[in-house]
Amino acid sequence: MIVGALAERGWTRTVPRAVAAMLVRELAIYVFGLIWLARFPLPVGVLEAGFYPFIVGDLYKIALAVAARPPITRLVTR
């Protein structure tokens, strides 16, 4: 929903803005996820349980989405 709203406002027209939209999405996921996770007793801190293990994978996912963007855009605009 967040990225869709940003896309309607033109945030996906350029690569840097598309990356920014994806980072905003990830930030929203982490904020709400970490708040939820903080409600439970954990053997480690909230960041260790719900942020650090996932950040590398999420950045990799953003890189793949940015790399896939040009060919997908060409297919859709045909």
N, CA, C and O atoms as a CHARMM CRD file, in Angstrom:
* protein
*
  312
    1    1 MET  N      0.82400  -1.18500   0.00000 PROA 1      0.00000
    2    1 MET  CA     0.00000   0.00000   0.00000 PROA 1      0.00000
    3    1 MET  C      0.87700   1.26200   0.00000 PROA 1      0.00000
    4    1 MET  O      0.58200   2.23500  -0.69400 PROA 1      0.00000
    5    2 ILE  N      1.93100   1.22800   0.77000 PROA 2      0.00000
    6    2 ILE  CA     2.81400   2.39400   0.86100 PROA 2      0.00000
    7    2 ILE  C      3.50100   2.64900  -0.46700 PROA 2      0.00000
    8    2 ILE  O      3.49700   3.77500  -0.96500 PROA 2      0.00000
    9    3 VAL  N      4.09100   1.61000  -1.04400 PROA 3      0.00000
   10    3 VAL  CA     4.79900   1.77900  -2.31500 PROA 3      0.00000
   11    3 VAL  C      3.81900   2.13400  -3.42200 PROA 3      0.00000
   12    3 VAL  O      4.15100   2.92300  -4.30700 PROA 3      0.00000
   13    4 GLY  N      2.62700   1.57100  -3.39000 PROA 4      0.00000
   14    4 GLY  CA     1.61100   1.91600  -4.38300 PROA 4      0.00000
   15    4 GLY  C      1.23800   3.38800  -4.31000 PROA 4      0.00000
   16    4 GLY  O      1.10200   4.04100  -5.34500 PROA 4      0.00000
   17    5 ALA  N      1.07200   3.91900  -3.10500 PROA 5      0.00000
   18    5 ALA  CA     0.74900   5.34100  -2.94400 PROA 5      0.00000
   19    5 ALA  C      1.90200   6.21300  -3.43100 PROA 5      0.00000
   20    5 ALA  O      1.68300   7.24100  -4.07300 PROA 5      0.00000
   21    6 LEU  N      3.13000   5.80000  -3.12500 PROA 6      0.00000
   22    6 LEU  CA     4.28600   6.56500  -3.59600 PROA 6      0.00000
   23    6 LEU  C      4.43000   6.46900  -5.11400 PROA 6      0.00000
   24    6 LEU  O      4.81600   7.44300  -5.76000 PROA 6      0.00000
   25    7 ALA  N      4.12400   5.31200  -5.68400 PROA 7      0.00000
   26    7 ALA  CA     4.19800   5.14500  -7.14000 PROA 7      0.00000
   27    7 ALA  C      3.19100   6.05000  -7.83700 PROA 7      0.00000
   28    7 ALA  O      3.49400   6.62200  -8.88400 PROA 7      0.00000
   29    8 GLU  N      2.00600   6.18400  -7.27300 PROA 8      0.00000
   30    8 GLU  CA     1.00400   7.08000  -7.85600 PROA 8      0.00000
   31    8 GLU  C      1.46600   8.53000  -7.83600 PROA 8      0.00000
   32    8 GLU  O      1.00900   9.34300  -8.63900 PROA 8      0.00000
   33    9 ARG  N      2.36800   8.85100  -6.92300 PROA 9      0.00000
   34    9 ARG  CA     2.90400  10.21000  -6.83000 PROA 9      0.00000
   35    9 ARG  C      4.20400  10.36300  -7.61700 PROA 9      0.00000
   36    9 ARG  O      4.87400  11.39000  -7.51400 PROA 9      0.00000
   37   10 GLY  N      4.56300   9.34300  -8.40300 PROA 10     0.00000
   38   10 GLY  CA     5.72000   9.44100  -9.28000 PROA 10     0.00000
   39   10 GLY  C      7.04100   8.98400  -8.68800 PROA 10     0.00000
   40   10 GLY  O      8.09300   9.23900  -9.27400 PROA 10     0.00000
   41   11 TRP  N      7.01600   8.32000  -7.55000 PROA 11     0.00000
   42   11 TRP  CA     8.25600   7.92300  -6.89100 PROA 11     0.00000
   43   11 TRP  C      8.96700   6.79000  -7.59400 PROA 11     0.00000
   44   11 TRP  O     10.12500   6.52300  -7.27100 PROA 11     0.00000
   45   12 THR  N      8.34200   6.10800  -8.53600 PROA 12     0.00000
   46   12 THR  CA     8.99100   4.97200  -9.18700 PROA 12     0.00000
   47   12 THR  C      9.48500   5.30800 -10.58700 PROA 12     0.00000
   48   12 THR  O      9.86400   4.40800 -11.33600 PROA 12     0.00000
   49   13 ARG  N      9.48800   6.56300 -10.94700 PROA 13     0.00000
   50   13 ARG  CA     9.93200   6.95000 -12.29300 PROA 13     0.00000
   51   13 ARG  C     11.43900   6.90500 -12.45200 PROA 13     0.00000
   52   13 ARG  O     11.93600   6.65800 -13.55000 PROA 13     0.00000
   53   14 THR  N     12.16900   7.13600 -11.38800 PROA 14     0.00000
   54   14 THR  CA    13.62800   7.07800 -11.44900 PROA 14     0.00000
   55   14 THR  C     14.12200   6.03600 -10.45000 PROA 14     0.00000
   56   14 THR  O     13.44800   5.72600  -9.46700 PROA 14     0.00000
   57   15 VAL  N     15.30200   5.50800 -10.72000 PROA 15     0.00000
   58   15 VAL  CA    15.85100   4.46300  -9.85400 PROA 15     0.00000
   59   15 VAL  C     16.07300   4.96000  -8.42600 PROA 15     0.00000
   60   15 VAL  O     15.67100   4.26700  -7.49100 PROA 15     0.00000
   61   16 PRO  N     16.69100   6.12000  -8.20900 PROA 16     0.00000
   62   16 PRO  CA    16.89600   6.55600  -6.81800 PROA 16     0.00000
   63   16 PRO  C     15.58300   6.73200  -6.03900 PROA 16     0.00000
   64   16 PRO  O     15.50500   6.39500  -4.85800 PROA 16     0.00000
   65   17 ARG  N     14.57900   7.25100  -6.70100 PROA 17     0.00000
   66   17 ARG  CA    13.29700   7.43100  -6.00600 PROA 17     0.00000
   67   17 ARG  C     12.59400   6.10500  -5.77500 PROA 17     0.00000
   68   17 ARG  O     11.91000   5.93500  -4.76500 PROA 17     0.00000
   69   18 ALA  N     12.75500   5.15500  -6.70400 PROA 18     0.00000
   70   18 ALA  CA    12.18600   3.82200  -6.51600 PROA 18     0.00000
   71   18 ALA  C     12.84300   3.13100  -5.32600 PROA 18     0.00000
   72   18 ALA  O     12.16700   2.49200  -4.51900 PROA 18     0.00000
   73   19 VAL  N     14.16300   3.26200  -5.22100 PROA 19     0.00000
   74   19 VAL  CA    14.88000   2.69600  -4.07600 PROA 19     0.00000
   75   19 VAL  C     14.39900   3.35800  -2.78400 PROA 19     0.00000
   76   19 VAL  O     14.20400   2.68200  -1.77400 PROA 19     0.00000
   77   20 ALA  N     14.21200   4.65800  -2.81300 PROA 20     0.00000
   78   20 ALA  CA    13.71900   5.36800  -1.62300 PROA 20     0.00000
   79   20 ALA  C     12.33500   4.85700  -1.23100 PROA 20     0.00000
   80   20 ALA  O     12.05600   4.67800  -0.04600 PROA 20     0.00000
   81   21 ALA  N     11.46700   4.62200  -2.21200 PROA 21     0.00000
   82   21 ALA  CA    10.13200   4.09400  -1.91200 PROA 21     0.00000
   83   21 ALA  C     10.22600   2.71600  -1.27700 PROA 21     0.00000
   84   21 ALA  O      9.48300   2.40600  -0.34600 PROA 21     0.00000
   85   22 MET  N     11.13600   1.89200  -1.77500 PROA 22     0.00000
   86   22 MET  CA    11.30400   0.55700  -1.20200 PROA 22     0.00000
   87   22 MET  C     11.87600   0.62800   0.20900 PROA 22     0.00000
   88   22 MET  O     11.50400  -0.16800   1.07100 PROA 22     0.00000
   89   23 LEU  N     12.76700   1.56300   0.44500 PROA 23     0.00000
   90   23 LEU  CA    13.31400   1.72600   1.79000 PROA 23     0.00000
   91   23 LEU  C     12.25900   2.22400   2.76800 PROA 23     0.00000
   92   23 LEU  O     12.25600   1.82800   3.93400 PROA 23     0.00000
   93   24 VAL  N     11.36200   3.09100   2.30100 PROA 24     0.00000
   94   24 VAL  CA    10.24900   3.54900   3.14400 PROA 24     0.00000
   95   24 VAL  C      9.36100   2.36500   3.50800 PROA 24     0.00000
   96   24 VAL  O      8.92000   2.23700   4.65000 PROA 24     0.00000
   97   25 ARG  N      9.10300   1.49800   2.52800 PROA 25     0.00000
   98   25 ARG  CA     8.30000   0.30100   2.79500 PROA 25     0.00000
   99   25 ARG  C      8.96700  -0.57000   3.85100 PROA 25     0.00000
  100   25 ARG  O      8.31600  -1.01600   4.79700 PROA 25     0.00000
  101   26 GLU  N     10.26500  -0.81200   3.69000 PROA 26     0.00000
  102   26 GLU  CA    10.98900  -1.64100   4.65300 PROA 26     0.00000
  103   26 GLU  C     10.97800  -1.00800   6.04400 PROA 26     0.00000
  104   26 GLU  O     10.82900  -1.70400   7.04800 PROA 26     0.00000
  105   27 LEU  N     11.13500   0.30100   6.09600 PROA 27     0.00000
  106   27 LEU  CA    11.10700   0.99900   7.37500 PROA 27     0.00000
  107   27 LEU  C      9.76700   0.78900   8.08200 PROA 27     0.00000
  108   27 LEU  O      9.72700   0.53500   9.28600 PROA 27     0.00000
  109   28 ALA  N      8.67800   0.89600   7.33000 PROA 28     0.00000
  110   28 ALA  CA     7.35100   0.69500   7.91800 PROA 28     0.00000
  111   28 ALA  C      7.20200  -0.73300   8.44100 PROA 28     0.00000
  112   28 ALA  O      6.65700  -0.94900   9.52400 PROA 28     0.00000
  113   29 ILE  N      7.68400  -1.69900   7.67400 PROA 29     0.00000
  114   29 ILE  CA     7.60600  -3.09300   8.10400 PROA 29     0.00000
  115   29 ILE  C      8.39400  -3.28600   9.39500 PROA 29     0.00000
  116   29 ILE  O      7.91200  -3.91600  10.33500 PROA 29     0.00000
  117   30 TYR  N      9.60100  -2.74500   9.43600 PROA 30     0.00000
  118   30 TYR  CA    10.43400  -2.90600  10.62500 PROA 30     0.00000
  119   30 TYR  C      9.84200  -2.19100  11.83800 PROA 30     0.00000
  120   30 TYR  O      9.85500  -2.74500  12.93700 PROA 30     0.00000
  121   31 VAL  N      9.33400  -0.99800  11.66700 PROA 31     0.00000
  122   31 VAL  CA     8.78100  -0.26400  12.80100 PROA 31     0.00000
  123   31 VAL  C      7.63700  -1.04100  13.43400 PROA 31     0.00000
  124   31 VAL  O      7.63200  -1.27300  14.64300 PROA 31     0.00000
  125   32 PHE  N      6.66300  -1.44700  12.61700 PROA 32     0.00000
  126   32 PHE  CA     5.52300  -2.16600  13.17700 PROA 32     0.00000
  127   32 PHE  C      5.91900  -3.55500  13.67500 PROA 32     0.00000
  128   32 PHE  O      5.41100  -4.01700  14.69700 PROA 32     0.00000
  129   33 GLY  N      6.81600  -4.21600  12.96200 PROA 33     0.00000
  130   33 GLY  CA     7.26300  -5.53600  13.39100 PROA 33     0.00000
  131   33 GLY  C      8.02300  -5.50000  14.70100 PROA 33     0.00000
  132   33 GLY  O      7.80900  -6.34800  15.56700 PROA 33     0.00000
  133   34 LEU  N      8.90900  -4.52700  14.85500 PROA 34     0.00000
  134   34 LEU  CA     9.68100  -4.43100  16.09100 PROA 34     0.00000
  135   34 LEU  C      8.82100  -4.01500  17.27900 PROA 34     0.00000
  136   34 LEU  O      9.04600  -4.46400  18.40400 PROA 34     0.00000
  137   35 ILE  N      7.84400  -3.16300  17.02700 PROA 35     0.00000
  138   35 ILE  CA     6.91200  -2.79500  18.10400 PROA 35     0.00000
  139   35 ILE  C      6.14400  -4.03100  18.55700 PROA 35     0.00000
  140   35 ILE  O      5.97900  -4.25500  19.75600 PROA 35     0.00000
  141   36 TRP  N      5.68100  -4.82300  17.61300 PROA 36     0.00000
  142   36 TRP  CA     4.95200  -6.04600  17.96100 PROA 36     0.00000
  143   36 TRP  C      5.86500  -7.02400  18.69900 PROA 36     0.00000
  144   36 TRP  O      5.46800  -7.60600  19.70800 PROA 36     0.00000
  145   37 LEU  N      7.07300  -7.20300  18.20100 PROA 37     0.00000
  146   37 LEU  CA     8.01400  -8.14100  18.79400 PROA 37     0.00000
  147   37 LEU  C      8.39600  -7.73300  20.21500 PROA 37     0.00000
  148   37 LEU  O      8.66700  -8.59100  21.05500 PROA 37     0.00000
  149   38 ALA  N      8.41800  -6.44600  20.48400 PROA 38     0.00000
  150   38 ALA  CA     8.79700  -5.95300  21.80500 PROA 38     0.00000
  151   38 ALA  C      7.79200  -6.35100  22.88500 PROA 38     0.00000
  152   38 ALA  O      8.09300  -6.26900  24.07500 PROA 38     0.00000
  153   39 ARG  N      6.61400  -6.77600  22.47700 PROA 39     0.00000
  154   39 ARG  CA     5.58900  -7.17500  23.43900 PROA 39     0.00000
  155   39 ARG  C      5.88200  -8.51800  24.09000 PROA 39     0.00000
  156   39 ARG  O      5.25700  -8.86700  25.09100 PROA 39     0.00000
  157   40 PHE  N      6.82900  -9.27900  23.53400 PROA 40     0.00000
  158   40 PHE  CA     7.07600 -10.64100  23.99300 PROA 40     0.00000
  159   40 PHE  C      8.43100 -10.75600  24.67300 PROA 40     0.00000
  160   40 PHE  O      9.37800 -10.06300  24.30000 PROA 40     0.00000
  161   41 PRO  N      8.52400 -11.62700  25.66800 PROA 41     0.00000
  162   41 PRO  CA     9.83700 -11.84000  26.29800 PROA 41     0.00000
  163   41 PRO  C     10.76200 -12.57900  25.32100 PROA 41     0.00000
  164   41 PRO  O     10.39900 -13.61800  24.77100 PROA 41     0.00000
  165   42 LEU  N     11.93900 -12.03500  25.12200 PROA 42     0.00000
  166   42 LEU  CA    12.89100 -12.61400  24.17700 PROA 42     0.00000
  167   42 LEU  C     14.20400 -12.90400  24.88900 PROA 42     0.00000
  168   42 LEU  O     14.57300 -12.19100  25.82200 PROA 42     0.00000
  169   43 PRO  N     14.91100 -13.94200  24.45800 PROA 43     0.00000
  170   43 PRO  CA    16.21200 -14.22000  25.07100 PROA 43     0.00000
  171   43 PRO  C     17.29100 -13.22000  24.63600 PROA 43     0.00000
  172   43 PRO  O     18.34400 -13.12100  25.26600 PROA 43     0.00000
  173   44 VAL  N     17.02100 -12.49200  23.56800 PROA 44     0.00000
  174   44 VAL  CA    17.93500 -11.44700  23.07800 PROA 44     0.00000
  175   44 VAL  C     17.14000 -10.16500  22.89700 PROA 44     0.00000
  176   44 VAL  O     15.92600 -10.15400  23.09800 PROA 44     0.00000
  177   45 GLY  N     17.81400  -9.08600  22.52000 PROA 45     0.00000
  178   45 GLY  CA    17.12100  -7.81900  22.30700 PROA 45     0.00000
  179   45 GLY  C     16.22700  -7.84900  21.07900 PROA 45     0.00000
  180   45 GLY  O     16.33800  -8.74000  20.23700 PROA 45     0.00000
  181   46 VAL  N     15.35900  -6.88700  20.99000 PROA 46     0.00000
  182   46 VAL  CA    14.41600  -6.80500  19.87800 PROA 46     0.00000
  183   46 VAL  C     15.15200  -6.65200  18.54900 PROA 46     0.00000
  184   46 VAL  O     14.80000  -7.30900  17.57000 PROA 46     0.00000
  185   47 LEU  N     16.16100  -5.79900  18.50500 PROA 47     0.00000
  186   47 LEU  CA    16.90600  -5.61500  17.25600 PROA 47     0.00000
  187   47 LEU  C     17.62100  -6.89700  16.84100 PROA 47     0.00000
  188   47 LEU  O     17.66800  -7.22900  15.65700 PROA 47     0.00000
  189   48 GLU  N     18.17100  -7.61100  17.80500 PROA 48     0.00000
  190   48 GLU  CA    18.86300  -8.86200  17.50100 PROA 48     0.00000
  191   48 GLU  C     17.90100  -9.92400  16.98400 PROA 48     0.00000
  192   48 GLU  O     18.28900 -10.77100  16.18000 PROA 48     0.00000
  193   49 ALA  N     16.65900  -9.88700  17.43300 PROA 49     0.00000
  194   49 ALA  CA    15.68200 -10.89100  17.02500 PROA 49     0.00000
  195   49 ALA  C     14.93500 -10.51100  15.75300 PROA 49     0.00000
  196   49 ALA  O     14.59500 -11.38400  14.95400 PROA 49     0.00000
  197   50 GLY  N     14.67100  -9.20800  15.55400 PROA 50     0.00000
  198   50 GLY  CA    13.77900  -8.82400  14.47200 PROA 50     0.00000
  199   50 GLY  C     14.32100  -7.86400  13.44100 PROA 50     0.00000
  200   50 GLY  O     13.60200  -7.48500  12.51600 PROA 50     0.00000
  201   51 PHE  N     15.57900  -7.45700  13.57700 PROA 51     0.00000
  202   51 PHE  CA    16.12900  -6.50700  12.60900 PROA 51     0.00000
  203   51 PHE  C     17.41400  -7.02900  11.97400 PROA 51     0.00000
  204   51 PHE  O     17.48200  -7.21700  10.75900 PROA 51     0.00000
  205   52 TYR  N     18.42200  -7.26100  12.79500 PROA 52     0.00000
  206   52 TYR  CA    19.73800  -7.64400  12.28600 PROA 52     0.00000
  207   52 TYR  C     19.71700  -8.88200  11.39300 PROA 52     0.00000
  208   52 TYR  O     20.40200  -8.88600  10.37000 PROA 52     0.00000
  209   53 PRO  N     18.96900  -9.92800  11.72600 PROA 53     0.00000
  210   53 PRO  CA    18.99600 -11.11200  10.86600 PROA 53     0.00000
  211   53 PRO  C     18.37300 -10.89200   9.48300 PROA 53     0.00000
  212   53 PRO  O     18.61200 -11.67700   8.56500 PROA 53     0.00000
  213   54 PHE  N     17.58800  -9.84600   9.33300 PROA 54     0.00000
  214   54 PHE  CA    16.82900  -9.66100   8.10600 PROA 54     0.00000
  215   54 PHE  C     17.32500  -8.53200   7.20900 PROA 54     0.00000
  216   54 PHE  O     16.95000  -8.47800   6.03800 PROA 54     0.00000
  217   55 ILE  N     18.14100  -7.64600   7.71500 PROA 55     0.00000
  218   55 ILE  CA    18.50100  -6.44200   6.95900 PROA 55     0.00000
  219   55 ILE  C     19.28000  -6.76700   5.68500 PROA 55     0.00000
  220   55 ILE  O     19.02900  -6.16000   4.64500 PROA 55     0.00000
  221   56 VAL  N     20.21500  -7.70600   5.74400 PROA 56     0.00000
  222   56 VAL  CA    20.99700  -8.04500   4.54900 PROA 56     0.00000
  223   56 VAL  C     20.09100  -8.62200   3.46700 PROA 56     0.00000
  224   56 VAL  O     20.20300  -8.25100   2.29800 PROA 56     0.00000
  225   57 GLY  N     19.20700  -9.51600   3.84500 PROA 57     0.00000
  226   57 GLY  CA    18.27000 -10.09700   2.87600 PROA 57     0.00000
  227   57 GLY  C     17.33500  -9.06400   2.28000 PROA 57     0.00000
  228   57 GLY  O     17.03200  -9.11700   1.08800 PROA 57     0.00000
  229   58 ASP  N     16.87700  -8.13100   3.08600 PROA 58     0.00000
  230   58 ASP  CA    15.98700  -7.09400   2.57600 PROA 58     0.00000
  231   58 ASP  C     16.70900  -6.14900   1.62000 PROA 58     0.00000
  232   58 ASP  O     16.14100  -5.73100   0.61100 PROA 58     0.00000
  233   59 LEU  N     17.95600  -5.81200   1.93300 PROA 59     0.00000
  234   59 LEU  CA    18.72700  -4.97200   1.00700 PROA 59     0.00000
  235   59 LEU  C     18.99900  -5.71600  -0.30100 PROA 59     0.00000
  236   59 LEU  O     18.97400  -5.11400  -1.37400 PROA 59     0.00000
  237   60 TYR  N     19.25600  -7.01800  -0.21300 PROA 60     0.00000
  238   60 TYR  CA    19.43900  -7.84200  -1.40500 PROA 60     0.00000
  239   60 TYR  C     18.15000  -7.85800  -2.22800 PROA 60     0.00000
  240   60 TYR  O     18.19800  -7.75500  -3.45300 PROA 60     0.00000
  241   61 LYS  N     17.00900  -7.98400  -1.57000 PROA 61     0.00000
  242   61 LYS  CA    15.71200  -7.98800  -2.24900 PROA 61     0.00000
  243   61 LYS  C     15.47600  -6.66600  -2.98300 PROA 61     0.00000
  244   61 LYS  O     14.96100  -6.66200  -4.10100 PROA 61     0.00000
  245   62 ILE  N     15.84700  -5.55600  -2.36600 PROA 62     0.00000
  246   62 ILE  CA    15.70700  -4.25100  -3.01100 PROA 62     0.00000
  247   62 ILE  C     16.61100  -4.18200  -4.23500 PROA 62     0.00000
  248   62 ILE  O     16.19800  -3.68700  -5.28400 PROA 62     0.00000
  249   63 ALA  N     17.84800  -4.67600  -4.10900 PROA 63     0.00000
  250   63 ALA  CA    18.77400  -4.66800  -5.24900 PROA 63     0.00000
  251   63 ALA  C     18.21600  -5.49700  -6.40600 PROA 63     0.00000
  252   63 ALA  O     18.31500  -5.08100  -7.56000 PROA 63     0.00000
  253   64 LEU  N     17.63900  -6.64500  -6.12200 PROA 64     0.00000
  254   64 LEU  CA    17.03600  -7.46800  -7.17400 PROA 64     0.00000
  255   64 LEU  C     15.85200  -6.75900  -7.82300 PROA 64     0.00000
  256   64 LEU  O     15.68200  -6.81700  -9.04100 PROA 64     0.00000
  257   65 ALA  N     15.04600  -6.10100  -7.02400 PROA 65     0.00000
  258   65 ALA  CA    13.89900  -5.37500  -7.57500 PROA 65     0.00000
  259   65 ALA  C     14.35000  -4.23700  -8.47900 PROA 65     0.00000
  260   65 ALA  O     13.74200  -3.98900  -9.52100 PROA 65     0.00000
  261   66 VAL  N     15.40900  -3.54800  -8.08300 PROA 66     0.00000
  262   66 VAL  CA    15.93600  -2.45400  -8.91400 PROA 66     0.00000
  263   66 VAL  C     16.50200  -3.01400 -10.21600 PROA 66     0.00000
  264   66 VAL  O     16.32400  -2.41400 -11.27600 PROA 66     0.00000
  265   67 ALA  N     17.18200  -4.15500 -10.14500 PROA 67     0.00000
  266   67 ALA  CA    17.75000  -4.76500 -11.34700 PROA 67     0.00000
  267   67 ALA  C     16.65900  -5.29100 -12.27900 PROA 67     0.00000
  268   67 ALA  O     16.82000  -5.25600 -13.49900 PROA 67     0.00000
  269   68 ALA  N     15.56500  -5.77000 -11.72400 PROA 68     0.00000
  270   68 ALA  CA    14.47700  -6.31600 -12.53500 PROA 68     0.00000
  271   68 ALA  C     13.56200  -5.24600 -13.09400 PROA 68     0.00000
  272   68 ALA  O     12.76400  -5.51800 -13.99100 PROA 68     0.00000
  273   69 ARG  N     13.66600  -4.05000 -12.58400 PROA 69     0.00000
  274   69 ARG  CA    12.76200  -2.96800 -12.97600 PROA 69     0.00000
  275   69 ARG  C     12.79400  -2.62800 -14.47000 PROA 69     0.00000
  276   69 ARG  O     11.72800  -2.56300 -15.08300 PROA 69     0.00000
  277   70 PRO  N     13.96600  -2.40800 -15.08700 PROA 70     0.00000
  278   70 PRO  CA    13.96100  -2.03200 -16.51000 PROA 70     0.00000
  279   70 PRO  C     13.33100  -3.08300 -17.43600 PROA 70     0.00000
  280   70 PRO  O     12.49600  -2.71500 -18.26200 PROA 70     0.00000
  281   71 PRO  N     13.68900  -4.37500 -17.33900 PROA 71     0.00000
  282   71 PRO  CA    13.04400  -5.31900 -18.25200 PROA 71     0.00000
  283   71 PRO  C     11.55000  -5.47300 -17.99700 PROA 71     0.00000
  284   71 PRO  O     10.78000  -5.65700 -18.93900 PROA 71     0.00000
  285   72 ILE  N     11.13700  -5.40000 -16.75300 PROA 72     0.00000
  286   72 ILE  CA     9.70700  -5.50700 -16.46300 PROA 72     0.00000
  287   72 ILE  C      8.96200  -4.29200 -17.00000 PROA 72     0.00000
  288   72 ILE  O      7.86300  -4.42100 -17.53800 PROA 72     0.00000
  289   73 THR  N      9.55600  -3.12000 -16.85400 PROA 73     0.00000
  290   73 THR  CA     8.92600  -1.90100 -17.37700 PROA 73     0.00000
  291   73 THR  C      8.78100  -1.98900 -18.88800 PROA 73     0.00000
  292   73 THR  O      7.75300  -1.58500 -19.43300 PROA 73     0.00000
  293   74 ARG  N      9.79300  -2.50800 -19.57100 PROA 74     0.00000
  294   74 ARG  CA     9.68500  -2.67000 -21.02600 PROA 74     0.00000
  295   74 ARG  C      8.56700  -3.62800 -21.39900 PROA 74     0.00000
  296   74 ARG  O      7.83900  -3.36900 -22.35700 PROA 74     0.00000
  297   75 LEU  N      8.41100  -4.71500 -20.68100 PROA 75     0.00000
  298   75 LEU  CA     7.35000  -5.67000 -20.97000 PROA 75     0.00000
  299   75 LEU  C      5.96200  -5.07000 -20.74800 PROA 75     0.00000
  300   75 LEU  O      5.04500  -5.29100 -21.53800 PROA 75     0.00000
  301   76 VAL  N      5.82500  -4.32000 -19.67800 PROA 76     0.00000
  302   76 VAL  CA     4.51900  -3.75300 -19.32500 PROA 76     0.00000
  303   76 VAL  C      4.11200  -2.64700 -20.29600 PROA 76     0.00000
  304   76 VAL  O      2.93100  -2.50800 -20.61400 PROA 76     0.00000
  305   77 THR  N      5.06600  -1.87000 -20.76200 PROA 77     0.00000
  306   77 THR  CA     4.72100  -0.73200 -21.62900 PROA 77     0.00000
  307   77 THR  C      4.48500  -1.13700 -23.08300 PROA 77     0.00000
  308   77 THR  O      4.10200  -0.29200 -23.89200 PROA 77     0.00000
  309   78 ARG  N      4.69900  -2.38700 -23.43300 PROA 78     0.00000
  310   78 ARG  CA     4.44000  -2.81800 -24.81000 PROA 78     0.00000
  311   78 ARG  C      3.00100  -2.89000 -25.10700 PROA 78     0.00000
  312   78 ARG  O      2.61700  -3.23700 -26.22400 PROA 78     0.00000
